[in-house]
């Protein structure tokens, strides 16, 4: 069924996000978005006067908000190690569920030069920063220093994103499972060694 005209804008943004994660930024053209979304061609510049750059920017923002929401939900866990474990599981399941086609839309934008639209790289950087800040806040809440928490937040995001790329290339979950185990052990040690920490059993 074709989307109603009032739905066209949201459908196009969602389609752009899907195409970004599966095909990359350079392959996410207006024509492909229209074909994927079923939106009428006349709606493009009505909804997106800035054209393709605006559309991709809004798709990046949508994807960033979605993953931020997942992180925020995960960090409600009482145990920060469990929260981070759940984040890795979520990405592993997305990879398997998509047949290793679904990567990260933010990475798709970040790895391309975008000399004609530097705002896209800035937007991707801002999304990564939000994810790192959410994780850092979790670690601070559980007694780690702000400096260590910021480093760990950056490391977790980098580990997940790198593992997702490797999994897609290898068509295997092995990289993300290995990264998850190492991050799990790293966090156990970091929390065990923090000032005033109570002993906890090894997992």
C-alpha positions as CSV (number, residue, x, y, z in Angstrom):
1,X,0.0,0.0,0.0
2,X,1.3,3.5,-0.9
3,X,1.7,5.9,2.0
4,X,-0.8,8.7,2.4
5,X,0.5,12.0,1.3
6,X,0.6,13.2,4.9
7,X,2.9,10.3,5.7
8,X,5.3,10.9,2.8
9,X,7.9,12.9,4.8
10,X,8.2,10.4,7.6
11,X,8.3,7.5,5.2
12,X,11.1,9.1,3.2
13,X,13.2,9.8,6.3
14,X,12.7,6.2,7.5
15,X,13.6,4.8,4.0
16,X,16.7,7.0,3.9
17,X,17.8,5.6,7.2
18,X,17.3,2.0,6.0
19,X,19.2,2.7,2.8
20,X,22.0,4.3,4.7
21,X,22.6,1.4,7.0
22,X,22.3,-1.2,4.2
23,X,24.0,0.6,1.2
24,X,25.9,3.6,2.5
25,X,25.5,7.3,2.0
26,X,26.7,7.6,-1.6
27,X,24.1,5.0,-2.7
28,X,21.3,6.7,-0.9
29,X,19.9,8.8,-3.7
30,X,16.6,10.6,-4.0
31,X,15.4,8.1,-6.6
32,X,16.2,5.2,-4.4
33,X,14.5,6.8,-1.4
34,X,11.4,7.4,-3.5
35,X,11.4,3.8,-4.8
36,X,11.8,2.4,-1.3
37,X,9.3,4.6,0.4
38,X,6.7,4.8,-2.3
39,X,6.4,8.6,-1.8
40,X,5.3,10.8,-4.7
41,X,8.2,12.5,-6.5
42,X,6.5,15.9,-6.1
43,X,6.9,15.6,-2.3
44,X,10.7,15.7,-2.3
45,X,11.3,19.4,-2.4
46,X,8.0,20.2,-0.7
47,X,9.2,18.3,2.4
48,X,13.0,18.7,1.9
49,X,13.8,22.0,0.3
50,X,17.5,21.3,1.0
51,X,17.3,18.2,-1.2
52,X,19.3,15.1,-0.6
53,X,21.6,16.6,2.0
54,X,18.6,17.6,4.2
55,X,17.0,14.2,3.8
56,X,20.1,12.3,4.8
57,X,20.7,14.7,7.7
58,X,17.2,14.0,9.0
59,X,17.7,10.3,8.5
60,X,20.9,10.5,10.6
61,X,19.1,12.4,13.3
62,X,16.3,9.8,13.3
63,X,18.7,6.9,13.6
64,X,20.7,8.7,16.3
65,X,17.6,9.3,18.3
66,X,16.6,5.7,18.0
67,X,19.9,4.2,19.2
68,X,20.1,6.9,21.9
69,X,16.7,5.7,23.1
70,X,17.9,2.1,23.2
71,X,21.0,3.1,25.2
72,X,18.9,5.1,27.6
73,X,16.6,2.0,28.1
74,X,19.6,-0.3,28.6
75,X,21.3,1.9,31.1
76,X,18.2,1.7,33.4
77,X,19.7,-1.7,34.4
78,X,21.0,-1.8,38.0
79,X,24.2,-3.4,36.8
80,X,26.2,-1.3,34.2
81,X,27.9,-4.5,32.9
82,X,24.5,-6.0,32.2
83,X,23.5,-2.8,30.4
84,X,26.5,-2.8,28.1
85,X,26.1,-6.6,27.5
86,X,22.6,-5.9,26.4
87,X,23.8,-3.2,24.0
88,X,26.1,-5.7,22.3
89,X,23.4,-8.3,22.1
90,X,21.1,-5.7,20.5
91,X,23.6,-5.0,17.7
92,X,24.3,-8.7,17.2
93,X,20.6,-9.5,16.9
94,X,20.2,-6.6,14.4
95,X,23.0,-8.0,12.3
96,X,21.7,-11.6,12.3
97,X,18.1,-10.5,11.7
98,X,19.1,-8.5,8.6
99,X,21.4,-11.2,7.2
100,X,24.4,-9.0,8.0
101,X,23.1,-6.2,5.7
102,X,22.2,-3.7,8.4
103,X,25.1,-1.6,9.6
104,X,25.0,1.7,11.4
105,X,23.6,4.7,9.4
106,X,25.8,7.1,11.4
107,X,29.0,5.2,10.3
108,X,27.7,5.3,6.7
109,X,27.8,9.1,6.8
110,X,30.9,9.4,8.9
111,X,33.2,7.4,6.7
112,X,32.5,9.4,3.5
113,X,34.2,12.7,2.9
114,X,31.0,14.7,2.2
115,X,33.1,17.7,1.2
116,X,30.0,19.3,-0.3
117,X,28.1,18.8,2.9
118,X,30.4,19.0,5.9
119,X,27.4,19.4,8.2
120,X,26.7,15.7,7.8
121,X,30.0,14.8,9.4
122,X,29.3,17.2,12.2
123,X,25.9,15.7,12.7
124,X,27.4,12.2,12.8
125,X,30.0,13.4,15.4
126,X,27.3,14.9,17.5
127,X,25.4,11.6,17.5
128,X,28.4,9.6,18.5
129,X,29.0,12.1,21.3
130,X,25.5,11.6,22.6
131,X,26.0,7.9,22.8
132,X,29.3,8.3,24.6
133,X,27.8,10.7,27.1
134,X,24.9,8.4,27.9
135,X,27.3,5.5,28.6
136,X,29.7,7.8,30.5
137,X,26.8,9.0,32.7
138,X,26.0,5.3,33.5
139,X,29.6,4.6,34.6
140,X,29.8,7.8,36.7
141,X,26.5,6.8,38.4
142,X,28.2,3.5,39.4
143,X,31.3,5.1,41.0
144,X,33.8,5.5,38.2
145,X,35.6,8.9,37.8
146,X,34.4,11.2,35.1
147,X,37.6,10.9,33.1
148,X,37.5,7.1,33.2
149,X,33.9,7.1,32.4
150,X,34.4,9.3,29.3
151,X,37.1,7.0,28.1
152,X,35.1,3.9,28.6
153,X,32.0,5.4,26.9
154,X,34.1,6.2,23.8
155,X,35.7,2.8,23.9
156,X,32.4,0.9,24.1
157,X,31.0,2.9,21.1
158,X,34.2,2.4,19.1
159,X,34.2,-1.3,19.9
160,X,30.6,-1.8,18.9
161,X,30.9,0.2,15.7
162,X,34.1,-1.5,14.6
163,X,32.7,-4.9,15.4
164,X,29.6,-4.3,13.4
165,X,31.7,-3.4,10.4
166,X,33.8,-6.5,10.8
167,X,30.7,-8.7,11.2
168,X,29.3,-7.4,8.0
169,X,32.5,-8.1,6.1
170,X,33.0,-11.6,7.6
171,X,29.3,-12.5,7.6
172,X,29.8,-13.7,11.1
173,X,28.9,-12.7,14.7
174,X,32.4,-13.6,15.9
175,X,33.9,-10.1,16.0
176,X,31.0,-8.6,18.0
177,X,30.9,-11.6,20.4
178,X,34.7,-11.3,20.9
179,X,34.4,-7.5,21.5
180,X,31.5,-8.1,24.0
181,X,33.5,-10.5,26.1
182,X,36.5,-8.2,26.3
183,X,34.4,-5.2,27.2
184,X,32.5,-7.3,29.8
185,X,35.8,-8.3,31.5
186,X,37.2,-4.7,31.2
187,X,34.1,-3.3,32.9
188,X,34.2,-5.9,35.7
189,X,37.8,-5.0,36.5
190,X,37.1,-1.2,36.3
191,X,34.1,-1.5,38.7
192,X,35.9,-3.9,41.0
193,X,38.9,-1.6,41.3
194,X,37.0,1.7,41.9
195,X,37.3,3.3,45.3
196,X,35.0,1.9,47.9
197,X,33.8,-1.0,45.6
198,X,32.3,-4.0,47.2
199,X,33.7,-7.4,46.0
200,X,31.5,-9.0,43.3
201,X,31.7,-12.5,41.9
202,X,33.4,-13.0,38.5
203,X,31.1,-13.8,35.6
